[in-house]
Amino acid sequence: DTESGDGADGKAAPPDRNGKETLKLGFAQVGSESGWRIAHTNSVIGAAKDAGIELLFRNADQSQERQFESIREFIRQRVDVIAFSPKTETGWEEVLSEAKDAGIPVILSDREVKVKDDSLWTAYIGSDFREEGRRAARWLTEQADREPDRVYRIVELQGTPDSAPALGRKKGFEELIRDDDRFAYAASLEGDFTKRSGKELMAEALEKFGKSIDVVYAHNDDMALGAIEAIEAYGLKPGKDILLISVDATKSAMDALSIGKLNLVVECNPLLGPQLMKAVKDVSQGKDLPMKIITSEGVFTQELVKQVKRNREY
Ligand code: AHR
């Protein structure tokens, strides 16, 4: 039992369903690859419950195909809003056009897509990944300023190929170091945001480049934590013999930072559920959403972590 009527501009006013009918949200999660992702999933599920929104939650386990299937299932079920965390930036035209044709708004939660027609999605809620990469590089250049004659050989552990966070974090980092002679890449390796891939890739890099590696820049905490294990197994001290920078700021990374095994953690906030539910309600009431809602985030050094660790929610 929804209500409709004439709006002030003569157009049909959007139905006021708030409190009268439960909104239905379909969420196509990318997987469970990292501590960050688990926190994100919990935030979405918890916030839907708190907001009284019915949630159809599907986990694609890193398969873009499965994300397509979930979105199509949501369309068939006539949900009010579809939200998802796209595995990759590209490949979404067809399925998002189907959602648009069905008149269902799509909200991107945490990762953006690259499509020719931006009217295929309504809003993006998440981080500025490029800026996260810049933040990582900014800290490294500050370290280098203290030791002017040193060259830093970097191993980069990338996240899932073609994913928005891997692309953005790589780009932003490179922007600041590429024309600076003090920095050189030993290797930039494709991982998948898991601890296992971080450990394997780091073991390979150590095999090839051994003690000549000065810095590891991991695109997320899980890969950094895997790299720490590989460095220790190789007989070196993470955080001392090799500097480690990572992104996310999950509790386990903050622990590693506080005992000196990580040197910098760039924050990426996964607690996006409440903002998403607000956006779902707003868009269902016909309100305009800003195209991009960017989370404000910081960086944590070994000094700073002591002050903030106790209050971490994820
Ligand atoms: O899209 C956000 C990224 O995806 C997080 O940094 C990473 O941990 C996750 O898997």
Residues whose N, C-alpha, C, O or C-beta is under 5 A from the ligand:
A	BS01	AHR	E33 S34 W36 R37 D110 R111 P165 F193 H219 N220 V247 D248 C268
